[in-house]
C-alpha cells in the first residue's frame, strides 16, 4: 500500500466509526488525514491496522517518536528513551500478535534488559537493568515494542505529583502548570498527550488511579497477586501490583486478560476476556468521606454527584454509606510496611559513600525523611501493622457483603500546581499532603482488592476528574464490565488536551 492510501485508511478509521467496527473494511474510503491521526487510535485499532498490513510496526514507531520529540520538552512524561533499539526490534515483530508493534513505555523502576533504569534517583542515575521480569517478557510476547521509561517520582514514593529532582517535572497536558499526580505520572501524561494509547504502570497506594484521574484517562489496578510478577526475582511486593493506564477500556481489559496469572495453583482462577458491559444492575455504595476527612473540592463534589446520577439513570442502585476509620493510625501502619525499602536505600547509600545520606545529595530529602521516620519502628511494629491489615480486610469484607461495587472520589482535591509538592520541602508537610492525596486509594492496596479510575467529568476549566470504583478481591471483571458501560454512556476517548 502506498503512503497516500495508508493515510486515507487511517483518516476513515478515526472519522466516527464505532469501536467494534472492522478497520479492514475501511480501506476503500477516501478522506483527508490530519496531522497526528495515528495518535487518535487505541492499541486495538493500531494493532488491527498492522495485522491487516495497512500499517507496519516501524511506521507506527516513527510516528510515535516524532510525537514524543515534538511535545516532551513541554510535558516531560518520558525519562529514558530506547528509540534506536526499538527501531531495530520493529523489523522483527510478529504482526499476528494481539498488540503487534504497539510502542510501550514501561514505568521507570521496571527492568528491561540492559537499559539504564534510574528510578528517578541520583543514586541510581547510571544503573543498568539486569534482566526482565515475567510481566515484561509477556509484554514482548504479546507484540509490544519497548521505547523507554515513563517518568516517576524517586522510588515511586509520592502520590500528589511527579517532580523528581533528577529530572524536570512531569506536567499535565490539560494545563502544564498543573501536576499529573503520582507515581505513574509519566504514563498518564504520555497517554493524555497522545504519545501512546496505553502504558504500563504500578499501583502501591493509588499510583495508577491518581494519575489517571488527573489526566483524564482510564486507570485500572487489579487484585494483589493477580498479575504476573514485575520483579526480577519473580516475587510480589506486599502492596504493589503491575498493570496499565489506557485511553479505552478495551485496551486495558485485553491486556489484563493476557497478563493475569493463568495458573490457578499460583493465584486466582483465571478470568475470561471482558469485551462489553453486563446487563446485571449493581448495588453501588457511595463514599464521599475519606479516612482523613478532607473536604471535597467543589469540582470533585460536582463530578461525584453527576456520576452517581448517571449510574442511577442507567438502572444501578447508588446507596450512600460511611466508613469510619482512624486516619492517622491507618497511614502509620501503611507507611511502616510501604517504607521498608527506604531504610534499605539509606543503608546502601551510606555503605557506598561512607557518609550520612543527608550529606551525599544522592537521595531526595523526602526519601531520607521517610526512612529516618521509620527508624523508630521495629519488627514488633511491623507485625502489628500486618495484624491491622488482617482486621481491615474483615471490615471491608463486611461492606462488600452489602454492595457489589464501592464508589468514591479518587482524591478529594483537584490537580495541585507544579512546585507545590517538591520533595525538598519539610517532611511533616509532605507527609500530611501525601496522606490526604491517598485517603481514598490506599485502602484497596492494604486489603488487596481491585479498583479503577474512570474519567467521567470535566470542569468548566476543562480539567478532568476521575471517579473511583472498587470491588471485592478477585472481582476485576465486575469493574471492567461497569467501565465498558460507563464508556458507552459517557464516552471520553475523543476528549483531548490542547497540548
N, C-alpha and C positions, 0 to 999 in steps of 0.2 A: 504494500500500500504506500502511495506517495504521501508526502507531508501534508498536502492540501486536503486529501481525503481523510487522513488521520485527524486533522484539526476539525474538519466538518463533523466527523463522528463524535468527537468529544463535545462539541457545541450542542449537538442534539441531546446528548446524554444528560446535560445539565439544564436543559430547556423546559423542564417541568414534568418529565416522565415520573411515574410512581416508582417508589424504591424497589418494588418487586419485579419491575419490567425487565425483560431480557435485553441487555445492551447490544447483543449481537444482531438484533433485528433493526438496529437504528442506522446502519451504515449507508443506506441509500438516501437519507435525508441531507439536505444541503442548507447549512446555516453559517453565519459568520461567527468565528470564535473571538472571544475577548481575551486579553492577557490574563494569565493565571487561571485558566479554565480548569486545569487538572486539579488545582487546589480545592475546587468546589466538590470534588467527588470523594466518597468514602472509600475505605480499603476494599470493600466488596466490589464496588463499581470498577475501581482501578485494576484489581486482580482479574475481573471478568474481561476487561479490555485486553489484558496481557494474555490470558488463557485463550482468547479468540484471535490472537495475533493481530490485533488492531493497535497495539502499543507494545513496545518491548521494555524490559526492565531498565536498560541503560537510558532510554529516552525519558522515562519517568524519573530516574535518579538525577539526570542532568537538570531537569525541570525543578526538582526539589532543591538541589544545591543552589540553583540560581535564586530561588525564593529566599532561602536562608541567608545567602550572601547579601541580598538586597535589603533585608529587613533586620537582621540580627544585631547590627550595630546599635539600632534603636531599641530593640526588645531585650536582647541579652538572654535568650532562652537556652542557648547551647554553650556548654563549657569546653568540650573537646570534640573535634571532628576527625573522621577517618575516611574522608572522601576518596582519596586515591585508591585505597584498598577496596572500598565499596565499588568503585568503577570496575575494578578487576573482577570482583565477585559477581557483578551484574552479568558478565559474559557467560556464566555457567549456572545460572539459576534454572531449576526445573519449572517450566511455565505451567505445568499441570497442578502445582501445589495450591492449597487454599489461599495463601497470602503471597502468591508468586510475585517477587520483585518489589514488594512494598517496603519503602525505606523505613528503618526502625531506629528511633532514639531510645537507648536504654538510660535509665536513671543513673546518674553518677554514683558510684559506690557498688555497682553491679559489674562483675568482672566479664570482660570479653577478650580472651586470648592475650596478646602481647601489647595491648593498647594502654597508654598512660591513663590511670584512673585516680584522680587526686581526691575525690570525695570532698571537693571544695575546701581543702585544708592545706595550709602551707607545709605542714609536716609530711603530707603525702603528695607533694607537688610533682614529684618525679616517679611516683610509684607505678610500676607496670604490672598489669594483671597477670596472674599465674595460670589461668585456665578459664573454663566456662562451666557454669552451674547447669543443673538438669533443665531448668526452665529456659535458659538461654540456648542450650542445644536444641530444645524443642522449637523455639522461635525460628532457628535456622532451618530445621527440618520442615517447617510449615511454609518456607519460602521467603521469609523476611530477609532484608539486606541491611545489616548494621551500618549506620552512618556516623554515629557519635554518641556523646553523652549529653543528656539534658541537665540543666543547672539545678543544684540543690543548695540548701544551707550547709554549713560544715557538719558532717556526720548526721545529717537529717534531724538535727536536734532542736529545731524551732518550728512553730506552727503558723505564725502570722505572716511571715514574709521570707522570700528567698533573696537574701542580700549578703552572700558570703564576702568576707573581707579579702579573700584571694582574688575574686573576680568582681566585675561590675554587677550591680543589682539586676535582677530579672524584673522587667516592667510589664504591666498589664496592657495587652493590646487594645483594650477598650478605653483606657486612659493611662498614658505612660507615666503619669505622676503617681499612680496607684500601684499597690502590691498585688502579687498573684497568689499570696498565701504560701504555704509550705507543707511538706517538704518536697512534693513532686511538682514544684512550681514551674520549673522549666518545661516539663512535659505538658502541663496545661496551657502555658503561654504558646508553645510551639503549635498546638492544635488550634487555639483561638486565632493565631496569626496566619494560619493556613500553610504551615511548613509541611505537616504530615496529618493524615486523618486519624491516627491513633498513636499512642506512645505508651511505653512501659512505665510503670511507677510502683512504688511500695506504699504501704499504709501501716504505720505503727501507732497512730493516735489520731488519725484524720488526714494523713498525708496524701491520699488520693482524692478524698472528698472535699477538703477545704479549697485546694487549688481549682478543682472542677467548678465549685460553686462561685469562686471569684472570677473565673474566666469564661463562664457560660458554656461549659462542655459537660459531658456525661462522665462521671467517675464511679467506679464500682470496686468495692473491697469484698472479696469472698470470705467465707468462714476460715478461721485459722486452721491450718493443716490440710486445707482442701487442695491447694495448688502444689505443683512441682516445686521442689526446693530452689531458692535463688542463691544459696550459699555453696561455696566450692566443696565443703565437706558433706553436703547432702542433708544437713540438719535444718531445723526451722527455728527462727527466733521466737521467743515467747509471745510477742505481740504482733510482729510484722508479718504481713502477707504480701506476695507479689501479684500484681495484675496490671490493669491498664486504665487510661483515660481515652475517650474517643469522641468523635463528633456524632456518631449514630449508635443506637443501641445494638443493632445487628452486628456491627464490627466487634463490640465488646462481648456480646453473647457468644459469637462464634469463636473468638479467642479463648474465652472461658471454657467452652466445651472441649477444645483441643488441648488445653494446658492444665486441666484438672488432673489429679491423680486418678487413674482409671483402674487401679488395683485396690479393690475394697479391703483387702487384708492390710493395706498400708494407711487407709484413711476412711473416707466416707464411701457409700455406694455411689458409683458414677452417675451423673445426671445426664439426661438426654439433651440434645440441642434445642434451645428455645428459639423459635422463629417468629412468633406472633403473640398477641395478647390472649389471656384466658377469659372465658365467659363467666368464671366464678366471681361473685361480688364479695368484697372483703370487709371485715371489721377492722377499721384503722384507728388506732389510738393516737390522739393528737397531744403532743407535749410541747408546751411553749415556755417552760422554765427549766434552764439547765442547772447542773449541780452547783454552779457558783452563783446562780440567781441574778445574772447580769440582765438588766432591762433590754428588750429588743429595740434596735434602731427602727425608726418608723417605716423605712422601706422594707426591712426584714419582716416586720409585722404585717405589712400590706401584702407582701409576696406570700407569706404563710397563709393568711386568711383567704386570698384569692385561690390558692392551690387547694385548700380544704373545700372551698365551694365548688371548684372544678371536679374534685373527686366525688363529692356528693351528687353533682349533676350527672355523673357517669354511673350512678347507682350504688356506689360504695357507702358504707356507713362510717361516718367520721365521728369519733367519740372523744372529747377532751378527757385527759387523765393527768394525774400528778405523780411524780417520782421523787420523794423526799430523800435526800442523802446529804451527809456532811461533806461539803466540797473540799475542805482543807484536808480531811482525813483521806478522802478519795484520791486526791492528787499526790499526797505524801506517799501512799502505798504504790501508786503508779510509778512515780519517779524513782523510788527505791529499786524497782525492778528494771525500768527502762534505762536508767542512767548508769547501770553497771559498767557498760562499755566505756564510759567517760573516765572511770577510775583506771582502767587498763591503759587508756591513752596517756594519762598523766604519767604513769609509771614508765611507759615506753619512751616518752619524750625525755624524761629526766635521766633514764638509764643511757639513752643515746647521747645526750649532750653534757651530762654531768652538772646540769644547772636546774634550778627550780623552774617549773613550767612557766611561771609568770615572767621569768627573765629571758625566755628564749624567743618570744614572738612567733612561735610555731603553732600555737593553738589560740583560738579566739577567747576573749575574756568570758563570754557566756559559757563556753565549753568548760573552761577551767573552774568557773564559779559553780557549775553544776557538780563537777567532780569533787570539789572541796566541800560542798554542802553535804554530799553523800558520805563523806568520811566519818560522820557521826553515827552511821548505821552499821550494824554488824550482821552476822549470819542469823541471829535470832530475829532481828527486824525483818530480814528477807523472808523468813518462814512465816512471820505474822502477816506480811504482805500477801503471800501465797494463800494463807488461810482466809484473808479478807476477800480475795477474788473468789474463793470457793463459796463464801456466803453471798457474794454479789450475784453469782450465777443462779443461786436459788431464788433470789428476788426477781431477777429478770425472767426466769422460767415461769414464775407466777404471773407476770404481766403477759407473757405470750400464751398463757392458758386462756386469756380473755380476748386477745386481739391477734389477728393474722399478721398485721404489719404495724410498725411503730413509725410515726411521722413527727418531724420537728424541724426547726431551722438547722442548717449546717453550722452556722455561727450566729451569735447574737448581733454581730457588728458587721457593717459594710467594710469594703476594702480599705485598709489603712494607707496612709500616704508613705511613699518611699522615704526612708530615713527615720521614720518614727520608731522602728524596731531594730535599728542597727545593733549588732551583737557586741559592741564595745561599750554599751551603757551599763548602768548599775544592775547587778544581778537580781536583787529583790524586785526591782521594777520589771525586768524582763520575765521573771518567773510568774509574777502576777498577770502580766499580759498573756503569756502562753497558756496559762490555765483558763483564762477567760475565752481565748480563741478555741480551745479544745473541749469546752464543757459539754458539748452535745455529741462529740465524736469518739472520745477515748473509751467510753463505756463498752462499745462494741469490740474494741481491741482487748479490753480486760476480760470479757466473757466469751470471746471467740466467734461472735455472730456476724453475718454478712450485712453490708449496708451500702447505700449508694447516694450520690448527689445528682439530682435531676434538674436541669436548667429550665425552670418554669416561669420565671418572672424577670422583667427588665424594668428598671426605674425610669422616671421621667428624664433623667440624665443619661439614659441608655447604658446603665451599668447592670450586669447580670446578678441575679440572686438564685442560688441553688437551694432546693428543698431536700431535706434528708429523710431517707426511709431505711428502716432496718427490719430484719425478720429473725426468726429463731435460727439457731445453729443448723446448718445444712439445708436451709430453705432458699438458696440462691435463685432457683427458678421461679419462685413466687415473686421475688423482686424484679427479675428480668421480664416476666410477663406483664407486671404492672408498668414497668418502664416502657415497653412497647406500646401499651395502651395510652400512656401519657404522651408519648412521642406522636402518636397518630392524632390525639385530641388537640394537642397544642404544640405543633412542630417547631423545632429550633434549628434544624440543620442549615437553613438558609439565612440565619441571623449572623451577621459578620461584623467584627470590629473594623473600624476605619483604617487602622494601621496595617 
